[in-house]
Amino acid sequence: MRSTTLLALLALVLLYLVSGALVFRALEQPHEQQAQRELGEVREKFLRAHPCVSDQELGLLIKEVADALGGGADPETNSTSNSSHSAWDLGSAFFFSGTIITTIGYGNVALHTDAGRLFCIFYALVGIPLFGILLAGVGDRLGSSLRRGIGHIEAIFLKWHVPPELVRVLSAMLFLLVGCLLFVLTPTFVFCYMEDWSKLEAIYFVIVTLTTVGFGDYVAGADPRQDSPAYQPLVWFWILLGLAYFASVLTTIGNWLRVVSRRTRAEVGAQGWQYVCALWCKCAVP
């Protein structure tokens, strides 16, 4: 890539980042300020109702509660209740391990022990490349299966004497449609039902997950009411297939661009030789 092209691309990305920052600030900052005002009002109301509690003591309690919530504690249970839900039961721990090697890293559950953090370093260094190899293999097999199925449909179109160029466009659109139906739309309705999310919340979680952004504000299975031990492992297998599908889409696009680029270079080269030959003939003929 030439230096001018690289600088232009860098400028475009920086412009994209700045515009995104401005939009997100305009959309989210008023909500943050409103939440801060509401917290202040609740704090003042509590202090008026309980004059024996000082402002410093309440602030310390709020900080300890926030730290406990960050450590995975459930505010709806107390120390004497027996809750079956845990952030570190086998299903949740499997899901957490999966978010490490997929590089999603939701952040709703974090490590708080030095031993856990040390193990995570080596676990990620080994697991991420291993998952990358698995993802490439699953993506290749999944893409081949989808393309094989779509190839049968292409044969039907060709029998109907549909132009080959149109058949290629239709097959590409069908490939994208089937993948979106299987890995985006269907999971969206499943999460609406299982998590009691709105359609916007569910599709937001799906896209944020499959793009490996993983904010962690919405995480499947994080609700204590969702106590099925197999639920989060099944969600991880959906993530594997969804990431593999998107990888196969990117691979297909890359192959198509290479073919187009190769054909373009060949055509430009042929035209160049024709131009040189024409000039030579013009100069050679008196």
C-alpha positions in Angstrom: 0.0 0.0 0.0 1.4 3.4 -1.0 2.1 6.0 1.6 -0.5 8.4 0.2 -3.1 5.7 0.3 -2.2 4.8 3.9 -2.4 8.4 5.0 -5.7 8.9 3.3 -7.0 5.7 5.0 -5.7 6.9 8.4 -7.4 10.2 7.9 -10.7 8.5 7.0 -10.5 6.3 10.1 -9.7 9.2 12.4 -12.6 11.2 10.9 -14.9 8.2 11.5 -13.7 7.9 15.1 -14.3 11.6 15.8 -17.7 11.6 14.2 -18.6 8.5 16.2 -17.4 10.1 19.4 -19.5 13.2 18.8 -22.6 11.2 18.1 -22.2 8.9 21.1 -21.5 11.8 23.4 -24.6 13.6 22.2 -26.7 10.5 22.7 -25.3 9.1 25.9 -24.1 12.0 28.0 -27.6 13.3 28.9 -28.5 9.9 30.2 -25.4 9.7 32.3 -26.1 13.1 33.8 -29.7 12.2 34.5 -28.6 8.9 36.3 -26.1 10.9 38.4 -28.8 13.4 39.4 -31.2 10.5 40.3 -28.4 8.9 42.4 -27.9 12.2 44.2 -31.6 12.6 44.9 -31.9 9.0 46.3 -28.8 9.6 48.4 -30.2 12.8 49.9 -33.6 11.2 50.5 -32.0 8.3 52.4 -29.9 10.6 54.5 -33.0 12.7 55.4 -34.9 9.5 56.4 -32.0 8.1 58.4 -30.3 11.0 60.1 -28.2 8.6 62.2 -26.2 7.7 59.1 -23.5 10.1 58.0 -22.8 11.0 54.4 -19.3 9.4 54.6 -20.8 6.1 55.9 -23.4 6.0 53.1 -20.7 6.7 50.5 -18.6 3.9 51.9 -21.6 1.5 51.8 -22.3 2.5 48.2 -18.7 1.9 47.2 -18.6 -1.5 48.9 -21.9 -2.5 47.2 -20.5 -1.4 43.8 -17.4 -3.4 44.4 -19.4 -6.5 45.4 -21.6 -6.2 42.3 -18.5 -5.9 40.2 -17.3 -9.1 41.8 -20.4 -11.0 40.8 -22.5 -10.7 43.9 -26.3 -10.8 43.4 -28.1 -7.9 45.2 -31.4 -9.8 45.4 -29.9 -12.5 47.7 -28.5 -12.3 51.2 -25.9 -14.3 52.9 -28.4 -16.7 54.5 -30.3 -17.6 51.3 -29.4 -20.5 49.2 -29.1 -19.4 45.6 -28.3 -21.9 42.9 -27.0 -19.3 40.5 -23.4 -18.5 40.6 -21.1 -16.5 38.2 -18.6 -19.4 38.5 -20.8 -22.5 38.2 -19.5 -24.9 35.5 -21.7 -23.6 32.7 -20.9 -19.9 33.5 -17.2 -20.7 33.8 -17.2 -22.5 30.5 -18.9 -19.5 28.9 -16.3 -17.1 30.5 -13.5 -19.3 29.1 -15.2 -19.1 25.7 -15.3 -15.3 25.9 -11.5 -15.3 26.5 -10.5 -17.4 23.5 -13.0 -15.6 21.2 -11.6 -12.2 22.3 -15.2 -11.0 23.0 -14.5 -10.4 26.7 -17.9 -9.1 27.9 -16.5 -7.8 31.2 -19.6 -8.4 33.2 -17.6 -11.1 35.1 -13.9 -10.4 35.9 -11.1 -12.1 37.7 -10.3 -10.9 41.2 -7.5 -13.2 42.3 -3.9 -13.0 41.4 -3.8 -16.7 40.6 -6.8 -16.3 38.3 -5.3 -13.4 36.4 -1.9 -15.2 36.0 -3.7 -18.3 34.7 -5.7 -16.1 32.3 -2.6 -14.7 30.7 -1.3 -18.2 29.7 -4.8 -19.4 28.9 -5.4 -16.6 26.5 -2.0 -16.9 24.8 -2.6 -20.5 24.0 -6.4 -20.5 23.5 -6.7 -17.6 21.1 -4.5 -19.1 18.4 -6.1 -22.5 19.0 -9.6 -21.0 18.5 -8.4 -19.2 15.4 -7.4 -22.5 13.8 -10.8 -24.0 14.8 -12.7 -21.0 13.5 -10.9 -21.2 10.2 -11.8 -24.9 9.9 -15.4 -24.5 10.9 -15.8 -21.5 8.7 -14.4 -23.3 5.7 -16.7 -26.4 6.3 -19.7 -24.2 7.0 -19.1 -22.0 4.0 -18.6 -25.1 1.8 -21.9 -26.6 3.0 -23.9 -23.4 2.4 -22.3 -22.9 -1.0 -23.0 -26.5 -1.9 -26.7 -26.1 -1.0 -26.9 -22.8 -2.9 -25.1 -24.4 -5.9 -28.1 -26.8 -6.3 -30.4 -23.7 -6.4 -28.0 -22.1 -9.0 -28.4 -25.2 -11.2 -32.2 -24.8 -11.1 -31.9 -21.1 -12.1 -29.5 -22.1 -15.0 -32.1 -24.7 -16.2 -34.6 -21.9 -16.3 -32.2 -20.0 -18.6 -31.5 -17.3 -16.1 -28.4 -15.3 -17.2 -25.3 -16.5 -15.4 -24.4 -13.0 -14.1 -27.8 -12.7 -12.5 -27.5 -16.2 -11.0 -24.2 -15.2 -9.3 -25.8 -12.1 -7.8 -28.8 -14.1 -6.6 -26.6 -16.8 -5.1 -24.5 -14.2 -3.2 -27.7 -12.6 -1.9 -29.1 -16.0 -0.9 -25.8 -16.9 0.9 -26.1 -13.7 2.9 -29.8 -14.2 3.5 -29.5 -17.7 4.8 -26.6 -16.9 7.1 -28.4 -13.8 8.6 -31.5 -16.0 9.1 -29.6 -18.7 10.8 -27.2 -16.7 12.9 -28.8 -13.3 13.4 -32.6 -13.3 13.1 -33.3 -16.7 14.7 -31.0 -16.1 17.7 -32.6 -12.7 18.1 -36.1 -14.2 18.7 -34.6 -17.0 20.9 -33.0 -14.4 23.1 -36.2 -12.3 23.2 -37.9 -15.4 24.6 -35.2 -16.7 26.9 -34.0 -13.4 28.3 -37.2 -11.4 28.1 -35.4 -8.7 26.0 -36.9 -6.4 23.5 -36.1 -7.1 19.8 -33.8 -4.1 19.8 -31.9 -5.4 22.9 -31.7 -8.9 21.5 -30.4 -7.9 18.0 -28.0 -5.4 19.7 -26.6 -8.3 21.8 -26.3 -10.5 18.7 -24.4 -7.9 16.6 -22.2 -6.8 19.5 -21.3 -10.4 20.1 -20.7 -11.5 16.6 -18.5 -8.5 15.9 -16.5 -9.4 19.1 -17.1 -6.0 20.5 -18.7 -7.4 23.6 -19.6 -4.5 25.8 -21.1 -6.7 28.5 -24.2 -4.6 29.2 -26.3 -7.5 27.8 -25.0 -11.0 28.3 -27.0 -14.2 27.7 -27.4 -16.2 30.9 -26.3 -13.5 33.2 -29.7 -13.1 34.8 -29.9 -15.2 38.0 -33.3 -16.4 36.9 -31.7 -18.2 34.0 -30.5 -21.2 35.9 -30.1 -23.8 33.1 -26.5 -25.2 33.3 -26.5 -25.9 29.5 -27.8 -22.6 28.3 -24.6 -20.6 28.3 -22.5 -23.4 26.7 -25.1 -23.6 23.9 -24.8 -19.8 23.5 -21.1 -20.3 23.0 -21.6 -22.8 20.3 -23.9 -20.3 18.5 -21.1 -17.8 18.8 -18.6 -20.3 17.3 -20.9 -20.9 14.3 -21.8 -17.2 13.9 -18.2 -16.1 13.9 -17.3 -19.0 11.5 -20.1 -17.8 9.1 -18.9 -14.2 9.1 -15.3 -15.5 8.6 -16.5 -17.5 5.6 -18.3 -14.4 4.2 -15.1 -12.4 4.6 -13.1 -15.1 2.9 -15.6 -15.3 0.0 -15.4 -11.5 -0.4 -11.6 -11.6 -0.3 -11.5 -14.4 -3.0 -14.0 -12.4 -5.1 -11.9 -9.3 -4.9 -8.7 -11.2 -5.8 -10.4 -12.6 -8.8 -11.7 -9.2 -9.9 -8.2 -7.6 -9.3 -6.5 -10.4 -11.3 -8.9 -10.0 -14.2 -8.5 -6.2 -14.1 -4.7 -6.4 -14.1 -4.9 -8.9 -17.0 -7.2 -6.6 -19.0 -5.1 -3.6 -18.3 -2.0 -5.5 -19.2 -3.5 -6.7 -22.5 -4.7 -3.2 -23.3 -1.2 -1.9 -22.5 0.5 -4.3 -24.9 -2.1 -3.4 -27.6 -1.2 0.3 -27.0 2.5 -0.4 -27.2 2.1 -2.5 -30.4 -0.1 0.2 -32.0 2.6 2.8 -31.2 5.3 0.6 -32.6 3.4 -0.1 -35.8 2.7 3.6 -36.2 6.3 4.5 -35.8 7.5 1.6 -38.0 5.2 2.5 -40.9 6.6 5.5 -42.8 
